[in-house]
Every structure is written in C-alpha cells, then in structure tokens.
Amino acid sequence: MPHLVTRRLAPLGALVVLALAGCAAPAVPAAPPTDAPADTHGEIAGAAELAEPALGLTSIGPDGRVSHLDLLDETTADLGTVRVPAAMHSDGRFLFAADAGGVSIVDSGVWTWDHVDHFHYYRADARVLGDVEGEGVATVATSNSSTTGGTGVFFPTSGEAVLLDTQALSEGEVVELFRLETTPGAGIVAPAGSFAAVAAGDAVTLHSADGAEVGASTPCVEPAGTITTRVGAVIGCRDGAVLVTVADESPVVETIPYPAGTTAPRATVFANREGRPSVAAVAGEAGVWLLDTRERTWTLLPTPEPVVQATAVDDADANLLALTADGRVLVLDGETGALRTSSPALVGASLAAGQPVSLIADQQRAYVNGPSEGRMWEIDFADGARVAREFTPAQVPLFVAETGR
C-alpha cells in the first residue's frame, strides 16, 4: 500500500527563473488544489485577458534551450534553459521536461480556460519555474485546468508518486502536495478534481490532496498511458482502461474493458484535441483504438496502412489524424478508419532515426515537428492535409507543444 513520505524541494532561489517581461510572481502560501469556490474563469494575478487565444509552439532543443514561436506574428522568444529531456509532456500551458533525475517545469505564459459553453484566453510572463527531483524518467499527467487542481508525476525507478499544486504552478511556485512511496516500475498519478488516482503495481488507488487514501482500490495490471478528457481521467491497463470522474465532490472509478474476443494490441499512448471526450491510440498494426469516454466504449478502427501515432480531433466531421512510418499525416474517417486524404512525407527521417516526433491537433490545424529535418509544420487537415505553413526554427525542435490552447 502506498505510504506518505516527505521530500524537500530544490530551493526556488537556486533555480533559474526567466521572464519574457517583468519579474516572476511573488511567492504565495501553498494550498490544496480545489475547484475554486468562486469561478475566476482561469484568471490569475498579473495575467492579461485576451480576445482570442495566444497560440504558439513552445519547443525544447537538444541542449535544453526553450523557445516559443508565436503563431500569430511568427516571432520567437527565448525562455531559458532546462534539463535535457528524455521525455516531455504539456497541458497546453506548462511543459514538463523529464530526464532520469527529475522534471523541469516551464510556464509558457499563455493558456485557455474552458468554461464549457465559452472560453477565456490569457497571457502572463513566461518563465522556467523550477525542478521536481526523482529517480527515473517520470510520467506526467495533467488535468484540463492550468490554474487549479493537481499535476501528477510518477518516478518509475523509485516508485515515488508526486502530486503538484497546479494553482501554485500558475503563480510561480513548485509545491508538492504529496509524495508517496509505491511499487517501482511503470506507474501513473492522474489528477481528477481535488483527488488523484495512483496506478502502481497492479492497482489504482484514490487519494485526497494530502495523500490520504480514499475508498477501495481498483485492479489495473501493467498501467501505461493516461489522458484527461472532458469526462474524466483515463488510465490505460492491460485489459482496458480505468476512468476516474468526480460526482457530488466524490471520486468515481469505472473500468472500460476491451471488446470481448479482441486480439489487437492494447493502447499505451492516448492523444486527442484537448478536452474532447474521445481519444485515440495506436493498436499495433491492427489500426487505431478509439475510446469514447462519454459512452464508455472502445472501437477498433482498421487503418489503410500501419500507423505509428494517432490523435482524435473529435469534431463534427469525426476527423482522426495518424502518422505513418514514412512521415505522412493521414486524415482518417473517425467512424470507419477510411482514408480521406494525406500530407506529403514530412518527418520520415526523424522517425527513422527514433527522434521524438509529436503530432498535435487543435480545432482547425495540426502541427508536427521534425528534429532531423529541423522544421515544424502547420497542416490544414480539413483542406486536403495541405501544409499551411512551414517553420525553420533557430534550434532543433526536439520536443514541441502547442501552447495557449
């Protein structure tokens, strides 16, 4: 059973903190993450509300240097330097760069607050926030809010499960709400409202923000892959998925098994247009798994050829995007898996070299980075997978996130 340990954070004063403009936000007292009793619409002190999203591509190079490309005016800003990442995760505002000794956190300074029927858009100072130390390349899981709730970090070598205070991150501090000792190996800390689900060993346990265990555990053998949708937090398991939602301020855990008799490989990496209920995952050479978290169903979609990545746009046209081994972006029918159109081969050299290529989708565009090619592309997937823009950044775009969304 997980138990609570304490871990002193690296002093914030020893961390490099850079800003695009002005100084870092002053320190504030730590507080447990909550769904704010007064709806602040995602606003924080010092942030400017915008009329439209300040979309950008924030990238980390092979030397750990962070840069931000503004997609509106195509200007680039240098945000500082972090550890050289072996993996990177983003929630659309923060970037979490992980190596074998910890995680560095970058605030891109741009974000969107999803209020279900409308959105609010903000810009604040961009900065490198600091580090969370741990053993092994961490798995990071985030919610759909970049100003409230928690951010989960799991270190596989030590088996330590950490919940960070996302509100504190939004105000310039790195604060651990809990650090639990669990079983070393693959694991996940998935935030859900003011709770967190910890998948380690062969089970998922629920915890409050102070680390106390809540309710019974749920079986989950070989946890791998996590994503938060508009419905709740998903954790991939060998036999399906665990879905964690919050109802009446209490966590609810459901299992979504794969269809009976399936022989397709399991899903281990989930991706979608942020916040949508449906998510996609590659099912080996069998095609793509589509998980509808609203309906609690899996659908196996055969693809016209094997793919190495997939993401669900989950729009009115049911677009599903996938990446082939030779670097083409396929636009597929999300109901049948049939090919609608495809882009030219863009990132074949990067994929052949084992470089970390990312396929990212928003409502109108898709983005893909090619570290070996030294480029990033914007693709209009609704217009014949047309390459709308090509960017040649000053540094190699090793890891890329679309921010401001």
Residue pairs with C-beta under 8 A, 6 or more apart in sequence:
1 205
1 213
2 161
2 180
2 181
2 182
2 198
2 200
2 205
2 207
2 213
3 180
3 181
4 178
4 179
4 180
4 181
4 211
5 160
5 179
5 180
5 181
6 179
7 133
7 160
7 162
7 176
7 179
9 130
9 132
9 133
9 174
9 175
9 176
10 130
10 131
10 133
12 27
12 130
12 173
12 174
15 128
15 129
15 130
15 131
16 80
16 81
16 128
17 24
17 80
17 127
17 128
17 129
17 130
17 172
18 79
18 80
18 126
18 127
18 128
19 125
19 126
19 127
20 68
20 77
20 79
20 109
20 125
20 126
20 127
21 125
22 46
22 125
23 125
24 125
24 127
24 172
25 45
25 46
25 125
25 171
25 172
26 172
27 172
27 173
28 168
28 171
28 172
28 173
30 165
30 168
30 173
30 175
30 177
31 165
31 167
31 168
32 165
32 177
32 194
32 209
32 210
33 148
33 149
33 150
33 165
33 166
33 167
33 177
33 191
33 194
33 209
34 148
34 149
34 194
34 209
35 148
35 149
35 193
35 194
36 148
39 115
40 147
41 113
41 115
41 120
42 111
42 112
42 113
42 120
42 122
42 145
42 146
42 147
43 49
43 113
43 120
43 122
43 147
44 122
44 124
44 147
44 170
44 171
45 171
46 124
46 125
47 122
47 123
47 124
48 122
48 123
48 124
49 120
49 121
49 122
50 121
50 122
50 123
51 121
52 121
53 110
53 112
53 119
53 121
53 404
53 405
54 70
54 72
54 110
54 121
54 122
54 123
54 404
55 71
55 72
55 110
55 362
55 402
55 403
55 404
55 405
56 68
56 69
56 70
56 71
56 108
56 110
56 402
56 403
56 404
57 68
57 69
57 71
57 367
57 369
57 376
57 391
57 397
57 400
57 401
57 402
57 403
58 66
58 67
58 68
58 69
58 79
58 90
58 95
58 106
58 108
58 400
58 401
58 403
59 66
59 67
59 68
59 69
59 369
59 376
59 393
59 395
59 397
59 398
59 399
59 400
59 401
60 66
60 82
60 85
60 88
60 95
60 97
60 106
60 398
60 399
61 67
61 395
61 396
61 397
61 398
62 84
62 371
62 395
62 396
62 398
63 81
63 84
63 395
64 81
64 82
64 83
64 84
64 85
64 97
64 104
65 78
65 80
65 81
65 395
66 78
66 79
66 80
66 81
66 82
66 95
66 106
66 128
67 76
67 77
67 78
67 79
67 393
67 394
67 395
68 76
68 77
68 79
68 108
68 109
68 126
68 403
69 75
69 76
69 376
69 391
69 393
70 76
70 77
71 378
74 391
76 393
76 394
77 126
79 106
79 108
79 126
79 127
79 128
80 106
80 127
80 128
81 128
82 97
82 104
82 106
82 128
83 97
83 99
83 101
83 102
83 104
83 131
84 99
85 97
85 98
85 99
85 104
85 398
85 399
86 98
86 99
86 100
86 137
87 97
87 98
87 137
87 138
87 356
88 95
88 96
88 97
88 98
88 356
88 399
88 401
89 95
89 96
89 98
89 139
89 140
89 141
89 142
90 96
90 142
90 401
90 402
90 403
91 142
91 143
91 144
91 146
91 151
91 274
92 111
92 112
92 146
92 274
92 401
92 402
92 403
92 404
92 405
93 107
93 108
93 109
93 110
93 111
93 146
93 170
93 403
93 404
94 105
94 106
94 107
94 108
94 129
94 142
94 146
94 151
94 169
95 105
95 106
95 108
95 399
95 401
95 403
96 103
96 104
96 105
96 106
96 138
96 140
96 151
96 153
97 103
97 104
97 105
97 106
97 399
98 104
98 137
98 138
98 140
99 137
100 135
100 136
100 137
100 157
101 133
101 134
101 135
102 131
102 132
102 133
102 134
102 138
103 131
103 132
103 134
103 138
103 140
103 153
104 128
104 130
104 131
105 128
105 129
105 130
105 131
105 132
105 169
105 174
106 126
106 127
106 128
106 129
107 124
107 125
107 126
107 127
107 128
107 129
107 169
107 170
107 172
108 126
108 401
108 403
108 404
109 123
109 124
109 125
109 126
109 127
110 121
110 122
110 123
110 124
110 126
110 403
110 404
111 121
111 122
111 146
111 147
111 403
111 404
111 405
112 119
112 120
112 121
112 122
112 404
112 405
113 119
113 120
113 121
113 122
113 145
113 147
114 144
114 145
114 275
121 404
127 172
129 169
129 172
129 173
129 174
130 174
131 174
132 138
132 153
132 162
132 164
132 174
132 176
134 153
134 155
134 157
134 158
134 160
134 162
135 155
135 157
135 158
135 160
136 155
136 156
136 157
136 158
137 156
138 153
138 154
138 155
138 156
139 153
139 154
139 156
139 186
139 187
139 188
139 189
139 226
140 151
140 152
140 153
141 151
141 152
141 153
141 154
141 188
141 189
141 190
141 191
141 226
141 227
141 228
141 233
142 151
142 152
142 166
142 191
142 228
143 149
143 150
143 151
143 166
143 191
143 192
143 228
143 233
144 228
144 229
144 230
144 274
144 275
145 166
146 166
146 169
146 170
147 166
147 167
147 170
148 166
148 167
149 166
149 167
149 191
149 193
149 194
150 163
150 164
150 165
150 166
150 177
150 191
150 194
150 196
150 209
151 163
151 164
151 165
151 166
151 169
151 191
152 161
152 162
152 163
152 164
152 188
152 189
152 190
152 191
152 196
152 198
153 161
153 162
153 163
153 164
153 189
154 160
154 161
154 162
154 187
154 188
154 189
154 198
154 200
155 161
155 162
156 184
156 185
156 186
156 187
157 184
158 181
158 184
159 181
159 182
159 183
159 184
159 185
159 187
159 200
160 179
160 180
160 181
160 182
161 178
161 179
161 180
161 181
161 182
161 187
161 189
161 198
161 200
162 176
162 178
162 179
162 180
162 189
163 176
163 177
163 178
163 189
163 191
163 196
163 207
163 209
163 211
164 174
164 175
164 176
164 177
165 173
165 175
165 176
165 177
166 191
168 174
168 175
169 175
177 209
177 210
177 211
178 196
178 207
178 209
178 210
178 211
179 211
180 198
180 207
180 211
182 198
182 200
182 201
183 200
183 201
185 200
185 201
186 222
186 223
186 224
187 198
187 199
187 200
187 201
187 223
188 197
188 198
188 199
188 200
188 223
188 226
188 235
189 196
189 197
189 198
189 199
190 196
190 197
190 198
190 199
190 226
190 228
190 233
190 234
190 235
190 244
191 228
191 233
192 228
192 232
192 233
192 244
192 245
192 246
192 251
193 246
193 249
193 251
194 208
194 209
194 246
194 249
195 206
195 207
195 208
195 209
195 214
195 244
195 246
195 251
196 206
196 207
196 209
197 204
197 205
197 206
197 207
197 233
197 235
197 242
197 244
197 251
197 253
198 204
198 205
198 206
198 207
199 220
199 223
199 226
199 235
199 237
199 242
200 223
202 219
202 220
202 221
202 222
203 217
203 218
203 219
203 220
204 217
204 218
204 219
204 220
204 223
204 235
204 242
204 244
204 253
205 213
205 217
206 213
206 214
206 215
206 244
206 251
206 253
207 213
207 214
208 214
214 251
215 251
215 253
218 242
218 253
218 255
219 237
219 255
220 235
220 237
220 242
221 237
221 238
221 239
222 237
222 238
223 235
223 236
223 237
224 236
224 237
224 266
224 268
225 234
225 235
225 236
225 267
225 268
225 269
225 270
225 281
226 233
226 234
226 235
226 236
226 270
227 233
227 234
227 270
227 271
227 272
227 279
228 234
229 272
229 275
229 276
229 277
229 278
229 279
229 293
230 275
230 276
230 277
230 293
230 294
231 243
231 245
231 277
231 293
231 294
232 243
232 244
232 245
232 246
232 293
233 243
233 244
233 245
234 241
234 242
234 243
234 270
234 279
234 291
234 293
235 241
235 242
235 244
236 266
236 267
236 268
236 270
236 281
237 255
238 266
239 257
239 258
239 266
240 255
240 256
240 257
240 258
240 298
241 255
241 256
241 267
241 291
241 298
242 253
242 254
242 255
242 256
243 253
243 254
243 255
243 256
243 293
243 296
244 251
244 252
244 253
245 251
245 252
245 254
246 252
254 296
256 291
256 293
256 296
256 297
256 298
258 264
258 266
258 298
259 298
259 300
262 300
263 286
264 283
264 284
264 286
264 287
264 289
264 300
265 283
265 284
265 286
266 283
267 281
267 282
267 283
267 289
267 291
268 281
269 281
269 282
269 309
270 279
270 280
270 281
270 291
271 279
271 280
271 281
271 309
271 310
271 311
271 312
271 359
271 361
272 278
272 279
272 280
272 311
272 312
272 313
272 314
272 361
273 311
273 312
273 313
273 314
273 315
273 361
273 362
273 363
274 362
274 405
276 312
276 313
276 314
277 292
277 293
277 294
277 314
278 290
278 291
278 292
278 293
278 294
278 312
278 314
278 334
279 290
279 291
279 293
279 312
280 288
280 289
280 290
280 291
280 310
280 311
280 312
280 320
280 322
281 288
281 289
281 291
281 310
282 288
282 289
282 307
282 308
282 309
282 310
282 322
283 289
283 300
284 306
285 306
286 300
286 302
287 300
287 301
287 302
287 303
287 307
287 337
288 300
288 301
288 303
288 307
288 310
288 320
288 322
288 332
288 337
289 298
289 299
289 300
289 301
290 298
290 299
290 300
290 301
290 312
290 320
290 334
291 297
291 298
292 298
292 299
301 320
301 332
301 334
301 335
301 336
301 337
302 337
303 322
303 330
303 332
303 337
303 339
304 330
304 332
304 337
304 338
304 339
305 324
306 324
306 325
307 322
307 323
307 324
307 325
307 330
308 323
308 324
308 325
308 351
309 322
309 323
309 357
309 359
310 320
310 321
310 322
310 323
310 359
311 320
311 321
311 322
311 359
311 360
311 361
311 366
312 320
312 321
312 334
312 361
313 319
313 320
313 321
313 334
313 361
313 363
313 381
314 334
315 363
317 382
318 333
318 334
318 335
319 331
319 332
319 334
319 340
319 381
319 382
320 331
320 332
320 333
320 334
320 337
321 329
321 330
321 331
321 332
321 359
321 361
321 366
321 381
322 329
322 330
322 332
322 359
323 329
323 330
323 347
323 351
323 357
323 359
323 368
324 330
324 342
325 348
325 351
325 352
326 345
326 348
326 351
327 345
327 346
327 347
327 348
327 349
327 350
327 351
327 357
327 370
328 342
328 343
328 344
328 345
328 346
329 342
329 343
329 346
329 359
329 366
329 368
329 379
329 381
329 385
330 339
330 341
330 342
330 385
331 339
331 340
331 341
331 342
331 381
331 385
332 338
332 339
332 340
333 339
333 340
341 381
341 384
341 385
342 385
343 377
343 379
343 385
343 386
343 387
344 387
346 368
346 370
346 373
346 375
346 377
346 387
347 357
347 368
347 369
347 370
347 372
347 373
349 370
349 372
349 373
350 357
350 369
350 370
350 371
350 372
350 373
351 357
352 372
353 371
353 372
355 370
355 371
355 372
355 398
356 371
356 398
356 399
357 368
357 369
357 370
357 371
358 367
358 368
358 369
358 399
358 400
358 401
359 366
359 367
359 368
360 366
360 367
360 368
360 400
360 401
360 402
361 381
362 402
362 405
364 380
364 382
365 378
365 379
365 380
365 381
365 388
366 378
366 379
366 381
367 376
367 377
367 378
367 379
367 400
367 402
368 376
368 377
368 379
369 375
369 376
369 397
369 398
369 399
369 400
370 376
370 377
370 397
371 396
371 397
371 398
374 392
374 393
374 396
374 397
375 390
375 391
375 392
375 393
375 397
376 390
376 391
376 393
376 397
376 400
377 387
377 389
377 390
377 391
378 387
378 388
378 389
378 390
378 391
379 385
379 386
379 387
379 388
380 386
380 387
380 388
